[in-house]
């Protein structure tokens, strides 16, 4: 049986780099070197300077390319380094269509940096294919999407957008951070470049900052590799090793975290203090049918809306198990407040257009016991109820005094 026939979870552990061919090591060797001796003046070896290539980084880049079904993978110092480098494929006078509800760092890059280099842009609701078509221009070179989106988990039909892009001779970039190749493979649906913040689910342990890009064809991969070497935002070898280690458990982590996310989403739907729950696994989630036509699972990220910022403050102060932090996709559950964290770079008016209310919280489910998380949430909601009752009592007293 060839390794190409292995299922995904087997490929995570048994792939072309599962055993080092020189030493037999079952853990990828870390090559801590900045430069490489050349044995011939006229013919250099494969490696010369570590910015341009390193054996440890090569293993990660080739592994993620194999897992995503692409021809070339590239490892960067952060997710934003990967995204920024991919956008450098554009030139002055080009135009990009970008999903309106993207990660705040991507919004900042497009709205505050690219335009300075003569690249124009329009934000678009990529769930509306007619709007995508209407906003295309003759100079549109890239359509950029996230699905599910961050943080309200809107669903875009990847295949349909890619077909529109191909008809108009432009690329499709897909941020696949939320689902990873474990649950979704955009290249198989027609995308040209897949991007990851590997800081999140791919590494999975909150101990590394990393970004990955995978190109569908050799020409595009070579262009990205040129830009990677030119800008130099490469991933260090120690971090490459950490990402490779995290990859080995990706399938089981996603499976467990996804189940927890589903149970929490169902639980939150029954809580009176929760106005809205966003999660593709719920029957009432808009775009659910499209999502499961292109993905094998709903993922481990959900968002929910409380009454206002005061309710958020009470909940965050009372909850004990999830860490309250900037990030997602780790073994520990992570609770985030997009307004002041992931989307802090987005103006209030733009946030509200995208449904990112002051009462919105995002939760990345970890590997804790689900019952423990629900008990913890229950006591946090009790704090909200007490605070609300106290506020109502004080208002009644104030009215009586008047």
Secondary structure as UniProt FT lines:
FT   HELIX           3..5
FT   HELIX           8..11
FT   TURN            12..13
FT   TURN            16..17
FT   TURN            21..23
FT   TURN            50..52
FT   HELIX           55..68
FT   STRAND          72..76
FT   HELIX           79..87
FT   TURN            88..89
FT   TURN            92..93
FT   STRAND          95..99
FT   HELIX           104..112
FT   HELIX           114..117
FT   STRAND          120..124
FT   TURN            126..127
FT   HELIX           129..135
FT   TURN            138..139
FT   STRAND          140..146
FT   TURN            150..152
FT   HELIX           158..167
FT   TURN            168..169
FT   STRAND          171..175
FT   TURN            177..179
FT   HELIX           180..183
FT   HELIX           186..189
FT   STRAND          193..197
FT   TURN            198..203
FT   STRAND          211..215
FT   HELIX           218..231
FT   HELIX           237..247
FT   TURN            248..249
FT   HELIX           250..269
FT   TURN            272..273
FT   STRAND          276..278
FT   TURN            280..281
FT   TURN            283..284
FT   TURN            286..287
FT   HELIX           288..294
FT   STRAND          301..305
FT   HELIX           309..318
FT   STRAND          323..324
FT   STRAND          334..336
FT   TURN            338..345
FT   HELIX           348..353
FT   TURN            354..355
FT   TURN            358..359
FT   STRAND          360..364
FT   HELIX           370..401
//
